[in-house]
Amino acid sequence: MLNDVSGKTAFITGGASGMGLGMAKAFAKHGMNVVIADIRQSALDDAMSEFSDTNFPVHAIKLDVTDRDDWVKAADEAEQVYGNIHLLVLNAGVGVAGKPMQNATYKDWDFNLSVNVGGVVNGLVTVLPRMIAHGEAGHVVTTSSTGGFSAVGGAGLYCTAKYAVAGMTESLATDLEGTNIGASVFFPGPVKTSLGQTTQEVRPEHLRDDAPPVAQGKTPPRQMPSFDPNVFMDPEEVGERVLRGVERGDLFIMSHPEFRDGIVARNNALLRAIPQDPPNPQRAEVVKLFGTLLYNPVYDTQGDVPALETSDD
């Protein structure tokens, strides 16, 4: 468990803005060496300017998370600058949403999955073996979403990817049981970010939207309710919540208590779906052989989460 982060090194994808930058600021404040990786050089430059009046050890690397060669170069550079990586935060993502799934194109799907799922896979395959090899305590955080445990209409592509990230991380945490590396999946709610803008900025030309296979107009677009974005959570508060979850070794990290009712409703729906027939003893014995199909002890690692302590300094 990475319960003492001072002097350790964090590598954050999507680290030049939004939640990634909020994590970078929180981690640096708590004594970590921080590598912020992002595909947008201008955003990296802006992010580094925010650290210009500090002595925090922060290093920027341009990285396309869909490019596996880029990943190797970025990991090599991070290790050259700060040594071993201890905290890998796979946070880079794009917000492909606002279109009913029946109107989505192959390009929509490919762009969504290449970043939101492929970028996480590439980071795990490239960096996790290095963390295991150096033998020091470490942790992996993946950024899912509230759309990764409760699906909604109009965001089916995004929810598909974020559900995948959640399941991937739960399985990873199970596989890492007994090692000194933990894993957490982060489920953020509304945060002050520019995800919509950055999604359009980073979408490559060959994956720009084309004519959909299902005619537009048959299904009206999902209407989002009006809201005051000023009530959204500050990214630095997000960073503090993620850091607390890492230090506690939590499997699940959530940002917003306001989503409790939705979680309870979905879990109740799952419970209601369980057949009322008595379990078959022979079948139950077979299931036990597979362990996690019946019960996964990794869920026991999630304790009660106290209120976040904040300060004005």
C-alpha positions in Angstrom: 0.0 0.0 0.0 1.3 3.5 -0.9 0.4 5.1 2.4 3.4 7.4 2.5 3.6 9.4 -0.8 6.2 11.9 0.2 9.2 11.7 -2.1 7.4 9.2 -4.4 6.8 9.8 -8.1 3.3 10.1 -9.7 2.7 9.8 -13.4 -0.6 11.3 -14.5 -2.1 11.1 -18.0 -4.5 13.9 -19.0 -2.5 15.8 -16.5 -2.4 19.2 -18.1 -5.9 20.3 -17.3 -9.1 19.5 -15.3 -9.0 16.7 -12.9 -5.5 15.6 -14.0 -4.1 19.0 -13.2 -6.0 19.1 -9.9 -4.4 15.7 -8.9 -1.0 17.0 -10.0 -1.4 20.1 -7.7 -2.6 18.0 -4.8 0.1 15.3 -5.2 2.9 17.9 -5.5 1.6 19.8 -2.4 1.9 16.5 -0.5 5.6 16.1 -1.4 5.4 13.9 -4.6 7.5 14.2 -7.7 4.8 14.7 -10.4 4.9 13.9 -14.1 2.1 15.4 -16.1 1.5 13.8 -19.4 -0.8 15.2 -22.1 -1.3 15.1 -25.8 -1.6 19.0 -26.0 1.6 20.8 -25.8 -0.1 24.2 -25.3 -2.0 22.8 -22.3 1.3 21.4 -20.9 2.9 24.8 -21.2 -0.1 26.4 -19.4 0.0 23.8 -16.7 3.7 24.2 -16.1 3.2 28.0 -15.8 0.9 27.3 -12.8 3.8 25.7 -11.0 6.3 28.5 -11.9 6.0 30.2 -8.6 6.5 27.0 -6.6 9.5 24.8 -6.0 7.4 21.6 -6.6 9.2 18.9 -8.7 6.9 18.8 -11.7 7.8 17.6 -15.2 5.8 17.7 -18.4 5.8 15.1 -21.1 3.8 15.2 -24.4 2.1 11.8 -24.7 -0.6 10.4 -27.0 -2.1 7.6 -24.8 -3.2 5.7 -27.9 0.4 5.5 -29.2 2.3 2.6 -27.6 5.7 3.8 -28.8 4.9 7.1 -27.2 4.2 5.3 -23.9 7.6 3.7 -23.8 9.4 7.0 -24.5 7.3 8.7 -21.8 8.0 6.1 -19.2 11.7 6.1 -20.0 11.8 9.9 -19.7 9.9 9.9 -16.4 12.3 7.4 -14.9 15.3 9.4 -16.2 14.0 12.5 -14.5 12.6 11.1 -11.2 13.5 7.4 -11.0 11.0 4.8 -10.2 7.3 5.5 -10.8 5.1 4.7 -7.7 1.7 6.1 -8.6 0.3 5.6 -12.1 -2.9 7.6 -12.7 -4.6 6.7 -15.9 -6.8 9.7 -16.2 -6.8 10.8 -19.8 -10.2 10.5 -21.4 -12.6 12.0 -24.0 -16.3 12.7 -23.6 -18.0 11.2 -26.6 -21.6 11.8 -25.6 -24.8 13.6 -26.6 -25.7 11.2 -29.4 -28.0 8.2 -29.1 -26.2 4.9 -29.6 -28.3 4.1 -32.7 -26.8 7.1 -34.4 -23.2 6.5 -33.4 -20.6 5.8 -36.2 -17.6 3.5 -36.3 -15.5 6.6 -36.0 -17.3 7.6 -32.8 -16.7 4.2 -31.3 -13.1 4.0 -32.4 -12.2 7.4 -31.0 -14.0 6.7 -27.8 -12.5 3.3 -27.2 -9.0 4.1 -28.4 -8.6 6.8 -25.7 -10.9 5.8 -22.8 -10.1 2.1 -22.9 -7.0 1.7 -25.1 -5.2 4.5 -23.3 -5.6 2.7 -20.0 -4.5 -0.6 -21.4 -1.4 0.9 -22.9 -0.5 2.5 -19.7 -0.9 -0.7 -17.7 1.1 -2.8 -20.2 3.9 -0.2 -20.4 4.3 1.0 -16.8 2.9 -1.6 -14.4 5.6 -4.2 -15.1 8.2 -1.5 -14.3 6.5 -0.8 -11.0 6.5 -4.5 -10.2 10.1 -4.9 -11.2 11.4 -2.1 -8.9 9.8 -3.7 -5.9 8.7 -0.6 -4.0 5.2 0.1 -2.8 3.0 1.4 -5.6 -0.6 2.1 -6.7 -2.6 2.4 -9.9 -5.6 4.7 -10.3 -7.9 4.6 -13.3 -10.5 7.3 -13.9 -13.9 5.9 -14.7 -17.0 8.1 -14.1 -20.4 8.0 -12.4 -21.2 6.8 -15.9 -19.1 3.8 -15.1 -21.5 2.3 -12.5 -24.9 3.9 -13.7 -25.5 4.1 -17.4 -27.7 6.8 -18.9 -29.1 7.5 -22.3 -27.3 9.8 -24.7 -23.9 8.7 -23.3 -23.8 5.1 -24.2 -20.4 5.1 -25.8 -18.9 6.9 -22.8 -20.6 4.6 -20.3 -19.4 1.5 -22.3 -15.8 2.7 -21.9 -16.1 3.7 -18.3 -17.8 0.5 -17.3 -14.9 -1.3 -19.0 -12.4 0.7 -17.0 -14.2 -0.1 -13.7 -14.2 -3.8 -14.4 -10.6 -3.8 -15.6 -9.5 -2.1 -12.4 -11.5 -4.4 -10.1 -9.9 -7.4 -11.8 -6.5 -5.7 -11.6 -6.9 -5.2 -7.8 -7.8 -8.8 -7.5 -4.7 -10.0 -9.5 -2.5 -7.7 -7.4 -3.7 -9.1 -4.1 -0.6 -10.2 -2.1 1.7 -7.7 -3.8 2.8 -4.3 -2.6 0.9 -2.6 -5.4 -2.7 -1.6 -5.1 -5.4 -0.4 -7.5 -8.3 2.0 -7.3 -11.0 3.0 -9.7 -12.1 6.6 -9.4 -15.7 7.5 -10.1 -15.9 11.3 -10.4 -19.1 13.3 -10.6 -19.5 16.8 -12.0 -16.1 18.6 -11.8 -15.0 22.0 -13.3 -13.3 20.7 -16.4 -13.2 21.5 -20.1 -13.8 17.9 -21.3 -16.1 18.9 -24.1 -13.6 21.4 -25.6 -10.6 19.1 -25.1 -12.4 16.2 -26.7 -12.8 18.1 -29.9 -9.3 19.4 -29.8 -7.7 16.0 -29.6 -10.0 14.1 -32.0 -7.8 13.0 -34.9 -8.8 14.0 -38.4 -9.2 10.4 -39.5 -11.7 9.8 -36.7 -13.8 12.9 -37.2 -17.5 12.2 -37.4 -18.9 11.0 -40.7 -22.4 10.3 -42.0 -24.0 8.0 -39.4 -25.3 4.5 -40.5 -28.7 5.4 -39.0 -30.3 8.6 -40.2 -30.1 11.6 -37.9 -33.3 13.1 -36.7 -35.3 9.9 -36.0 -34.3 10.2 -32.4 -34.1 13.6 -30.8 -30.8 14.4 -29.0 -30.8 14.0 -25.2 -31.6 17.4 -23.6 -29.3 18.2 -20.8 -30.9 20.0 -17.8 -29.8 23.6 -17.1 -27.3 24.0 -14.3 -24.9 26.4 -12.7 -21.4 25.1 -13.5 -20.0 27.1 -10.5 -21.4 24.4 -8.2 -19.2 21.8 -9.8 -16.3 20.4 -7.7 -13.0 22.1 -7.9 -10.3 19.9 -9.5 -7.9 20.3 -6.6 -10.5 19.0 -4.2 -10.8 16.0 -6.6 -7.0 15.6 -6.3 -7.2 15.5 -2.5 -10.0 12.9 -2.6 -8.0 10.7 -4.9 -4.9 11.0 -2.8 -6.8 10.0 0.3 -8.1 7.0 -1.5 -4.6 6.0 -2.6 -3.2 6.3 0.9 -6.1 4.3 2.4 -5.8 1.6 -0.3 -9.4 2.0 -1.3 -10.7 -0.1 -4.2 -13.4 2.5 -5.0 -12.8 6.3 -4.8 -15.8 8.5 -5.2 -16.0 12.3 -5.3 -19.6 13.2 -4.7 -21.8 12.0 -1.8 -24.8 13.2 -3.8 -24.8 10.1 -5.9 -25.7 7.8 -3.0 -29.3 7.4 -4.0 -28.5 6.4 -7.6 -26.0 3.8 -6.4 -28.5 2.3 -3.9 -31.2 2.2 -6.6 -29.0 0.4 -9.1 -27.8 -2.1 -6.5 -31.3 -2.7 -5.4 -32.3 -3.5 -9.0 -29.5 -6.0 -9.1 -30.6 -7.7 -5.9 -34.2 -7.8 -7.2 -32.9 -9.6 -10.3 -31.5 -12.5 -8.3 -33.8 -15.6 -8.8 -35.7 -16.5 -5.7 -35.0 -20.2 -6.3 -32.9 -21.9 -3.6 -29.3 -22.3 -4.7 -28.3 -25.6 -6.2 -25.7 -27.2 -3.8 -23.8 -28.9 -6.6 -23.7 -25.9 -8.7 -22.6 -23.7 -5.8 -19.6 -26.0 -5.2 -18.5 -25.6 -8.8 -18.9 -21.9 -8.6 -16.7 -21.8 -5.4 -13.9 -23.3 -7.5 -13.8 -20.1 -9.5 -13.7 -17.9 -6.4 -14.6 -14.5 -7.6 -17.7 -15.7 -9.4 -19.2 -16.3 -6.0 -17.5 -13.8 -3.9 -14.5 -11.5 -4.4 -12.7 -10.7 -1.1 -11.1 -7.6 -2.7 -14.5 -5.8 -2.0 -13.7 -6.2 1.7 -10.8 -3.7 1.4 -13.2 -0.8 1.0 -13.8 0.7 4.5 -16.1 3.5 5.4 -14.8 6.8 4.0 -14.9 9.8 6.5 -15.6 13.3 5.5 -12.7 15.0 3.7 -10.7 17.3 5.9 -9.9 20.6 4.1 -7.9 23.6 5.0 -7.6 27.1 3.7 -3.8 27.2 3.5 
